[in-house]
Amino acid sequence: MNSFEGPTFVRKAEEAISAREEHVMAFMEFNAALPADLTKEWTKQCLDWENDQSKPNPFKASKTSTIFHCRIIPY
């Protein structure tokens, strides 16, 4: 019997499904708290990069980024 058979697989699959649901809900709450224009731009950058990896990788921090480049978003 391997890990894809029997009760171990079922238990792990159920745990993964439950954890996924928690992560999706946490992301949705987090995303809703961000300004829509920023999330729209971020999504565009990600899709652009996925379609053409010669474009800047939005997941890679630039060497010039510092705390001074961060934008503070008031509540």
Order of alpha helices (4+ residues) and beta strands (2+ residues): alpha-alpha
